[in-house]
Amino acid sequence: METYMSIVIGILFTVGTYLILSKTLLRIILGTSIIGHGVNLLILTMGGLKKGGAPLLGFNELSLNDPLPQALLLTAIVINFATTALFLVLSYRAYKVLGKDDVEQLKDHDDE
């Protein structure tokens, strides 16, 4: 199972990198979000994909799941959502003010 997850993580990182290297702001934002999802899967995979019970007191399970990767994953999801929302608001404002979405044109607009 970890092999399949590693392949999916590699595909997500590849697609995210491709989108970040494009010229439009919306694709760059989607690329960072996809890389964030790849990082979430990476954290979950590195924590181990094992079957076990919840780490609660009073239960006598033979194997328990580690709650730390799940807590880190929830934190990463919130941070990814917040940064994506911030990037979307900033790109929308830049488009409304400047009327452009292309990064090269925005860079040329600074020189004027």
Secondary structure as GFF3:
##gff-version 3
##sequence-region A 1 112
A	DSSP	alpha_helix	2	20	.	.	.	ID=ss1
A	DSSP	alpha_helix	25	46	.	.	.	ID=ss2
A	DSSP	alpha_helix	67	98	.	.	.	ID=ss3
A	DSSP	alpha_helix	103	111	.	.	.	ID=ss4
###
